[in-house]
Amino acid sequence: MSLKAISSKDAAALDKDLMDIGGFSLDQLMELAGLSVSQAVYRFHPLTKGKRVLVVCGPGNNGGDGLVAARHLAHYGYAPSIYYPKQGKNELYERLKIQLQNLQVPFVPDFTAALQSTDLIVDAIFGFSFQKPLREPFPSIIRQLEETKIPVLSVDAPSSWDIQEGPPKAGGEEPGATFMPAALISLTAPKPCVKWYKGRHFVGGRFLTKEIADKYDLDLPEYSGIDQIVEVGVNADEKL
Amino acid sequence: MSLKAISSKDAAALDKDLMDIGGFSLDQLMELAGLSVSQAVYRFHPLTKGKRVLVVCGPGNNGGDGLVAARHLAHYGYAPSIYYPKQGKNELYERLKIQLQNLQVPFVPDFTAALQSTDLIVDAIFGFSFQKPLREPFPSIIRQLEETKIPVLSVDAPSSWDIQEGPPKAGGEEPGATFMPAALISLTAPKPCVKWYKGRHFVGGRFLTKEIADKYDLDLPEYSGIDQIVEVGVNADEKL
């Protein structure tokens, strides 16, 4: 299965449509997005592969999706921890934090130390609205994500990658040229940068209507049963 | 598995705690409640048993759970329709309606006619805050639910039943004495009236923390995998 991609600009317009025309609140959309991320984790990295999941959250909605996913993971029996160095200040993120604190999910202060004791990393740092350049502390985090042997699942896009143009150029100033997560979950629809992605690829967003899919010229993936995600195949070299 | 029940009064206090202490918004809780209802439908009445589901929604949050469930059911491939005679006016219910209208889910005006062309009924009329007496048009609807051969899945409680005291007395003025849905999903925890219930019984609410469960002396059911529901067995005579 190969799905059409949505540009960064259209993804922003679609999100706005979901709220203005679609009747969704950000609370609802983030709940559904985070739920699909948690299901992708369960599929890609079942509990038998290790329960410890370090969720790295950025300051915006991608980070919020990570917070929701972490809550569901805690209920599934994982042992999530959160690294959240630049915390979004809005009321929704504050509430998502409280939900995790009430589950005794730790917010850890040191990324390098946390990397030593996890089985999986969820990269919920930046999504479709990412704009260069990376600001501290994220360049250092991306460098560590490039180097670690621990599997990474990225939410919506590998953080540091340009949504349209893919990974930064090798040898340039920006880190991330060799960052290749083992798994990716595209929310709503793949972004153009998946062209450069090699690894397991999931799609979530089982709330799109046909009308919105048509407006943005997207495919509605064929979900199975009650799944909130669908695996759209391993992206590999020959598909580039 | 037998789970402790929560009184009507405690269920209201718990809901308030989830929002005041737990950090949840009503949007989030209703999304998760409706999602579990949709999963109970999928488990109790898979698509192969017939796709048509008539969701009967009451004016409050139980009806809202039904609206969310109907949206998920539409995405699973069911053909839901909604009977919603006393529509809650708050902004959340309005948005949930828009979400369904955008999926072309019909809102039907005539319950008796709708009953002739459905494979399953979801009773999302009244939940834990139900207080007698039933007001029109609900007595007539309950009488039809008592008589129909079409299976009914009730959300949180069989509508018309007293949450503490169970079904109305036979021969009394209130209908519902012989209403016995084939399936029931208790949200968060069973209500005391399950003592009188015979049929398949599911529980949803995979967001409770241990702290809240302890406060209200509840059991946390053992969910499996990524399920949002768990079946707690068929309630039968011998368990009364």
Interface residues (C-beta under 8 A of the other chain):
Chain A: I21 G22 G23 F24 S25 D27 Q28 E31 L32 L35 S38 Q39 Y42 R71 H72 H75 Y76 L92 E94 R95 L96 K97 I98 Q99 N102 L103 R206 F207 T209 E211 I212 Y223 G225 I226
Chain B: I21 G22 G23 F24 S25 D27 Q28 E31 L32 L35 S38 Q39 Y42 R71 H72 H75 Y76 L92 E94 R95 L96 K97 I98 Q99 N102 L103 R206 F207 T209 E211 I212 Y223 G225 I226
